Amino acid sequence: MVSTVSPSGQPDLQVKTAIAENLLTPRFYTTDFEKAANLDLSAGEEDLATMVAEMKADYNRYHFSRSEAFKGNWDHIQGEDREAFIEYLERSCVSEFSGFLLFKELSRRLKDRSPILAEIFHLMARDEARHAGFLNKAMGDFNISLDLAKLTRHRTYTFFPVEWIIYAVYLSEKIGYWRYILIYRHLQQHPENSFYPLFDYFESWCQDENRHGDVFKALLRSQPHMWQGWQARFWSRFFLLSVFATHTLTVHERSRFYEMLGLDATQFDEEVVRQTNATAARAFPVTLNVAHPNFFKRLNRCSERNVKLKAIAASQAPAAVKLLRKLPHWLGTTADLLNLFLMKPVDAEATRHQIC
């Protein structure tokens, strides 16, 4: 971290070039660009063309301009509250920037091979860059900034096959939509808990997330093997559970932030998961049975163990002792997640046919 000093001699801006990484830290991804360029999009061509037109309209072109409200003084947010909010901004910024990098590279690599995908990813990269920049400016109000260029060079990229990217990004965008809109609706009802003007932007912001999710839904449905057959059902369950488990652990790690908003972290997490699961039924062949009495019970147990694991890691005990203390928590979490994965899913395709 590099600190600058103002002419008055007071600390000014701390510029971070790296962030602490753990299992829940947002990752940077790469994929098989050759396979992406050769995707047969004929089954979803009409939907993708519609999405291009909608994203070209750029409804949020003027949305990410900082209002006069940002000129306030935020020194009253101190201690644990300040730390919790800065962590939220930092992780959110890194997540948005990760999307920007992936979409930008996809657009560049597909430009001469798949023009419609190249254009879509160019437009999505535009949106993610706005989000990341807006969040980084918000961090500046708290005397912190991320050097995103240097951060890019310092991070390890995780390879995901194209199909995994489609499943994971679809869910990431849709769960992002529900996080933003539920916070926005809550603060509309309880404006006394809106302690920073960033939250006023969440209603329009979440529509970007929703549109991005719809792009990946169109991509998923254009590939029959991704929503038909046992493998599609397997990967749908796998990514739903992975995203929901990550969300539950992350929300409870940031419980102080949600308390600042007047939200109960557990209730908020469960509502986000329920709504995202219901939304996923429009794209995936199956969804998870979140109504099962053991579903959230097991997820919340995983979260409780994660908190205990962090405490063990932060202790002064010898490495061997830490390992022995962590082992039962790892085994318990593995057993709970396996039970959740094996729980009979909900047949989304059958449900859609019944509705029709």
Secondary structure, 3 states (H helix, E strand, C coil): CEEEECCCCCEEEEEECCCCCCCCCCCEEECCHHHHHCCCCHHHHHHHHHHHHHHHHCCCCCCCCCCHHHHCCCCCCCHHHHHHHHHHHHHHHHHHHHHHHHHHHHHHHHCCCCHHHHHHHHHHHHHHHHHHHHHHHHHHCCCEEECHHHHHHHCCEEECCHHHHHHHHHHHHHHHHHHHHHHHHHHHHCHHHCCCHHHHHHHHHHHHHHHHHHHHHHHHHCCHHHCCCHHHHHHHHHHHHHHHHHHHHHHHHCHHHHHHCCCCHHHHHHHHHHHHHHHHCCCCCEECCCCCCCHHHHHHHHHHHHHHHHHHHHCCCCHHHHHHHHHHHHHHHHHHHHHHHHCCCEEHHHHHHHHC
